Amino acid sequence: MSADSTRVTERHFDYIRERTTPEGPLLADLKTAAAAAGIPAIWISPEQAAFMQILLRLAGAREVVEVGTLAGYSAIAMARALPEDGRVRTLELMDAHADFAEDWVARSDVAGRVEVHRGDARAVLPSLADDSADACFLDADKSEYPEYLRECLRIVRPGGLFMVDNAFAFGQLFDENPTDREAPAVKAFNEQMARVPELQSVIVPMGDGVWVGVST
Ligand SMILES: C[S@@+](CC[C@H](N)C(=O)[O-])C[C@H]1O[C@@H](n2cnc3c(N)ncnc32)[C@H](O)[C@@H]1O
């Protein structure tokens, strides 16, 4: 037993990756097709997907809201952790991304469990009912995370699961002059997230750092 955490190195990540339940051929093919279609490779890692699936199963989640669909990788992965009548409502601003995701959702094993909602999440989230989700995953424009979180605190039922990506600001969390324009917004959001009274939360050092919280 140790009160401190073992410092995770690149070697640990490789070790974890090699021992995680595989993503399966459809998600691997989706990534190849997305890259060929010019969609940026900014989807979550297979080990983060496996971790989120386990959290969703443990939470007994049926309804999930995602902000940021991209190619549909995380939406399909999360839908696989839901029961037959479960649903991921995933919100996407860009039609090209939504078109691609809908196509791959349709050919996936969870075609009936993913709905792509087009439009700006700032406009779409307010239309979702109170307590209508068991979990949320925020993975879009970082400057709007505070607004997405505020909306999800209303949409996700008490005791629900909150997951937010990129707490490590694309690896630039500690850079004095980060080149990524969203890094300052991530840093500011991390300070806010750490102090939300309704959430017990922790940053898990997986992928680019994922916030995991449970509302109290
Ligand atoms: C990092 S990607 C999402 C990756 C995806 N969650 C995955 O892991 O497979 C972010 C996506 O959010 C979308 N996005 C950005 N701003 C948005 C907004 N205001 N409303 C909805 N979607 C937005 C982008 O177009 C992009 O497709």
The ligand as an ORCA input file, in Angstrom:
! r2SCAN-3c Opt
* xyz 0 1
  C     -12.643     16.526    -29.872
  S     -13.907     16.400    -31.043
  C     -14.983     15.177    -30.355
  C     -14.393     13.788    -30.334
  C     -15.358     12.692    -29.956
  N     -15.991     12.953    -28.694
  C     -14.644     11.361    -29.875
  O     -13.870     11.159    -28.931
  O     -14.850     10.514    -30.762
  C     -14.830     17.880    -30.853
  C     -16.044     18.010    -31.754
  O     -16.880     19.054    -31.192
  C     -17.449     19.763    -32.242
  N     -17.850     21.085    -31.737
  C     -17.067     22.170    -31.538
  N     -17.780     23.200    -31.066
  C     -19.067     22.751    -30.946
  C     -20.279     23.348    -30.504
  N     -20.310     24.619    -30.095
  N     -21.403     22.601    -30.519
  C     -21.362     21.296    -30.924
  N     -20.233     20.682    -31.361
  C     -19.096     21.396    -31.372
  C     -16.364     19.826    -33.300
  O     -16.898     20.109    -34.582
  C     -15.761     18.426    -33.186
  O     -16.384     17.535    -34.084
*
